[in-house]
Amino acid sequence: MPANRTHQYARETAASTLLSGVHDRERREERDIDKVDLQRARRYGMKEDGKKGREKYTYGGVVFIYDPRRNVAITSWKIGEASKRSGTNVTTPIMLEKHKFESKEQKKEMKYQHKRLTLLLNEEEGKSQWTSHSVLIIDMSGSMRADDVNGARCRSDGVWMSLARDYVKDLLTKGLRGPNDLISIVAMKEEAEVIIKCEPTSWTLYNKLIELREWRKLKPSGHGFYLPAIAKAEELLTYNTSASCALSLLFFSDGKPSDPKPDHPVIVSNMGKLASKFGRRLSVSCIGMAEKSADFSTLEDMVEEAKQYGSIASFGKPSLDADSLSHIISGLASSLTTSRTEMTELRTGELRQVRMDIVREKLHTLDSEGTWKNYAVDDESRYVWNFWAWTFNGRRTGDFVEILSRRCMRCYSEDGLQSCPVCNAAFVCRGCFREGDAFANHRASNNGVECECGSLLRRVTTGSLQYKDEEQLPSFCIAVKDQAFGEGAERIVRKVRFLDPANGDYIGPVMVAKESRFAGEYHSQMAYHKNFMRTQDIAASFGRRFNDALDEAEKYFNAASQAFIRGLPRILFIEPMVVELIENGVEKNILIERYLVGDYK
């Protein structure tokens, strides 16, 4: 036997010399198999190790047993796994060469460095260096042996070839992927087997994918169960808890799962739970590898469920063609790049950590479902301390202004309020007012220090304390939903309602709370809110200029044109507010604005 024969990848050409034994000639004559079919099988076929040092090739619906030591065909027979309309009977498969290192020593060194880097990146300190993690679930059930994909030798070969070429080789060549982009691969059969776990993207990994094309490494067989594969994918996606890398889940299958039918809703639900955990940080792609008539309803439902929880999800159904599959995989690689870009801090180039304390709800979930947190007057552990607005009135520039608190300055009640006749900025409720001169201390100065009444009056006059009517701010009690209903590149969004302090009913307009989806910015909330409100104010000022320009333009046109100008839309920006909350003695701040029906992204 030639040295290293089992590790050799190069194939004989289709026109190379091949000897045929007597038994082989008899079998071929009986079974109507041409000798050239055997030569093609040896060049392109799916290779397996046979008995007694022989090799087994499957190609174009023919199985070929070959003795490499004597260069002799032993026997062959036909199988019914090759299509007459597509696959190897129609097109020649794309054969990729392994990456060629400069020398055997370099190849050995690169293998060592790949193994060493894999170990380092899987340590706790190394996990913070991850840029992305792609988990690939490959259906390796028996039906993936079907030879009906143009440009590939079977369905599984089409997947491995496209992943090697389009998800690894092309991106390495273009410099779009590197060792901090990790890949895990799960083979889906009756059980889910992790065949590559958290390995860096490198030419060594590329060569591994080339080897996985061959059946001698991994042959499709048996059934393909989705539930264990999704469970294994969750293990891999949650393996790195640093939350600073983009995540991608690619699910390749050629039809409906082998799981019992009652488990199908569970499959979809589990995909939703996975998407709820990671939201927009996770991109999900399900690819159907079969004829157009195949049942892909479960894959499609999985994609829709992931979308419902904010993940970027897509379903691809390529034609039975390697180029079509490559086009889809290239698009998936772009989605991961987009996710990485969203997570990158533009000023420093460093990846930001996505918050892992976010609980996401399914799209269109009713307000009555889920849990809410009340910040009310009668709750000493959770209450509203203050509201803040931005200086839209122009009397000051670029800073927060406090909103006048319409609550009793003694018991914080909002019922039956009496205002101070001097400053009109302090209040007492009917009960506290009956106890005597409720505003005496409020108007009293202490050792020459300005009294509270004078301070409030001055702040109202200068604009640093603003009044909001009950339509804008119906109550100083609010409820915030625990589950986020929307997620964009920068923010998550929750529902907020004003509460009637007397009975706890919802009153006033529906509001939304916007928070940063990144951990560092969430802990410096006021800086984040200040930047948001300043940007909103600048945009609103341009909107007002645009509106004024339209109003001014009416003067210079006739009646018909004036009517047209009046019909043009005007630009208005919602005025946000910041709510200062106290929860268990700790201050936190949320930015709220009026809810508009639509997608929050």
C-alpha positions, 0 to 999 in steps of 0.5 A, spaced: 500 500 500 502 506 498 505 511 504 499 515 506 494 513 501 488 514 506 490 521 507 491 523 500 486 527 496 489 528 489 485 523 484 486 520 478 484 523 472 477 521 468 482 518 462 487 515 466 489 507 465 484 503 469 485 495 469 479 491 469 478 484 472 474 478 469 469 478 475 468 486 474 467 485 466 462 480 467 458 484 472 459 490 468 456 487 462 450 484 466 449 491 469 450 495 463 455 499 466 461 502 461 468 502 463 468 510 463 463 510 468 468 507 473 473 512 471 469 518 472 467 514 479 474 514 481 476 521 479 469 524 482 466 519 486 464 519 494 470 515 497 470 510 502 474 505 505 473 498 503 475 491 506 482 488 505 485 495 503 480 496 497 476 503 496 469 504 494 466 509 490 459 512 489 458 516 483 452 517 478 448 512 481 454 507 480 458 503 486 465 501 484 470 497 488 477 498 486 484 495 488 489 501 488 495 497 490 493 493 483 490 499 479 484 494 478 477 494 478 474 489 482 466 489 481 461 495 480 453 495 481 448 500 480 444 504 485 437 508 485 440 514 488 442 518 482 437 523 478 437 523 471 435 530 471 440 533 475 446 532 479 452 528 476 449 525 470 448 532 468 454 536 470 461 535 473 462 536 480 466 542 483 472 539 486 476 543 490 483 542 492 486 543 499 490 549 501 497 548 499 502 550 504 509 552 502 512 545 505 510 539 510 514 543 515 509 549 514 503 545 514 505 541 520 506 548 524 499 551 521 496 545 524 499 545 531 498 553 531 490 552 529 490 547 535 494 551 540 489 557 538 483 553 539 485 551 546 487 558 548 480 561 545 476 556 549 479 558 555 475 564 559 480 569 558 480 567 550 473 568 550 473 575 550 477 575 544 471 572 539 469 576 534 463 571 531 461 564 532 457 560 527 454 554 529 452 550 523 447 544 523 448 539 517 443 534 516 447 527 515 440 523 514 440 518 509 436 522 504 442 527 504 446 521 499 441 523 494 445 525 487 441 531 484 445 537 486 448 540 480 456 541 481 456 536 487 456 529 488 450 529 493 446 533 497 451 533 503 457 534 498 454 540 496 453 543 503 460 541 505 463 544 498 459 551 499 461 552 506 468 550 505 469 555 498 464 560 500 463 561 508 471 560 509 476 560 503 473 566 500 472 570 506 479 568 508 482 570 501 478 577 502 480 578 509 473 578 512 474 573 517 480 571 521 482 567 527 477 570 532 471 568 528 470 561 530 466 555 527 462 549 530 459 544 526 453 539 528 452 533 524 444 531 525 442 524 525 438 520 530 443 524 535 446 530 534 454 530 534 459 536 535 464 534 529 468 541 530 467 545 536 469 552 537 475 552 532 478 559 529 477 560 521 483 558 518 486 554 512 487 548 517 479 549 518 478 549 510 482 543 509 478 539 514 471 541 511 474 539 504 475 532 508 468 532 510 466 532 503 468 524 503 464 519 505 470 516 508 470 521 514 462 522 515 457 518 511 449 520 511 445 515 514 439 514 518 434 519 520 435 526 522 432 529 528 431 536 529 430 537 537 437 534 539 440 538 534 437 545 536 439 543 543 446 542 541 446 548 538 444 552 544 449 549 548 454 551 543 451 558 542 451 559 550 458 556 551 461 563 551 458 568 556 462 574 554 456 576 549 461 580 545 461 576 539 456 576 533 452 569 533 450 565 527 446 559 526 445 555 519 441 550 519 441 545 513 436 540 511 433 536 505 426 536 508 421 535 514 424 532 521 424 525 523 422 527 530 415 525 531 409 529 529 407 531 536 414 534 537 414 539 531 411 545 535 416 543 540 421 544 535 419 551 533 418 553 540 425 551 542 427 555 536 423 561 539 426 560 546 433 561 543 432 567 539 428 570 545 435 569 549 439 572 543 435 577 539 438 581 534 445 578 536 443 572 533 442 571 525 438 564 523 438 561 517 435 555 515 436 552 508 432 547 504 436 542 500 431 538 496 426 539 490 421 544 490 416 539 492 419 537 498 416 539 505 419 545 508 414 547 513 418 546 519 424 550 517 419 555 515 416 556 521 422 556 525 425 562 521 418 565 522 418 564 530 426 566 530 423 573 527 418 574 532 423 574 537 427 579 534 433 575 531 435 576 523 432 570 520 431 567 513 429 561 509 433 559 503 431 554 498 436 554 493 435 550 486 438 543 486 445 547 484 451 548 487 452 556 485 445 557 487 447 554 494 453 558 494 449 565 493 445 563 499 451 562 503 455 568 501 448 572 503 449 569 510 456 571 511 454 578 509 449 578 515 454 576 520 458 581 518 453 586 519 451 584 526 459 584 527 459 591 525 452 593 529 456 591 535 462 595 534 464 601 537 465 606 532 470 610 536 475 605 538 473 599 533 472 594 539 466 590 540 461 592 545 457 587 550 450 585 548 446 585 555 444 578 557 439 581 562 434 582 556 427 578 556 424 579 549 417 577 548 414 575 541 411 580 536 404 582 537 404 579 544 398 582 548 399 587 554 395 583 558 401 577 557 407 578 561 409 581 567 409 589 569 413 593 574 409 598 578 413 604 580 407 607 585 406 612 591 404 607 596 411 602 594 416 604 598 421 600 594 419 602 587 417 609 585 418 615 581 423 620 583 423 625 578 421 626 570 426 630 566 425 633 559 430 637 554 430 644 553 426 645 547 423 651 549 430 655 547 431 659 553 437 654 555 441 650 550 443 643 550 441 640 557 436 637 561 430 641 565 426 638 570 419 637 570 415 640 575 412 635 580 405 635 581 405 631 587 404 633 595 410 635 597 409 632 604 405 625 602 406 625 595 399 624 593 396 627 586 389 627 589 386 634 590 392 638 590 393 646 592 399 650 589 403 655 593 400 662 591 407 665 590 411 660 586 405 655 583 411 650 583 409 646 590 403 643 592 400 639 598 394 635 597 387 636 601 389 632 607 395 636 608 392 642 607 387 642 612 393 641 617 395 648 617 399 653 613 402 647 609 406 652 605 410 656 611 416 652 611 416 652 604 416 660 604 421 660 610 428 662 609 434 659 613 440 664 615 440 668 609 439 661 604 434 662 599 427 659 601 425 653 597 419 658 594 424 663 591 428 657 588 422 654 585 420 661 582 427 663 579 428 656 576 421 656 573 422 663 570 429 661 567 426 655 564 430 650 568 424 647 571 418 646 566 411 645 567 407 639 563 400 639 563 396 632 564 395 630 557 403 630 556 404 627 563 398 624 566 401 621 572 407 621 576 406 613 577 408 608 571 408 601 570 414 598 565 413 591 562 419 587 563 419 584 556 422 588 551 417 588 544 422 591 540 430 591 538 434 595 534 441 596 532 442 600 538 436 600 543 431 595 546 424 598 547 419 596 552 412 598 553 410 603 559 403 606 562 401 611 566 398 609 572 392 612 576 395 613 583 388 612 586 386 605 583 392 603 579 388 603 572 392 605 566 391 612 564 393 616 558 397 615 552 401 608 551 409 610 552 415 606 550 422 606 554 428 606 550 434 603 553 441 601 550 442 594 548 449 594 550 452 593 557 457 599 558 452 604 555 446 601 560 450 603 566 452 610 564 444 611 562 444 618 563 450 620 558 446 615 553 440 619 554 443 625 553 446 624 547 439 621 544 435 627 546 440 632 544 440 628 537 433 628 537 433 636 538 437 637 533 433 633 528 427 636 530 430 643 529 431 641 522 424 639 521 421 645 524 426 649 519 423 644 513 416 646 515 417 653 516 420 653 509 414 650 506 409 655 510 413 660 507 413 658 500 406 658 499 406 666 498 410 665 492 405 660 488 398 661 485 392 658 489 393 651 486 400 650 488 398 653 495 393 647 495 399 642 493 404 645 498 399 645 504 398 637 502 405 636 503 407 632 509 410 636 515 416 633 519 414 632 527 419 629 532 416 626 539 418 629 545 422 624 549 422 624 557 427 621 562 424 618 568 428 617 574 426 611 578 428 609 585 428 601 586 430 598 592 434 604 594 438 604 587 437 610 582 436 608 575 433 612 569 429 610 563 428 614 556 420 614 554 416 617 549 409 616 546 408 609 542 407 609 535 404 603 531 410 600 527 416 596 527 421 598 532 428 597 529 
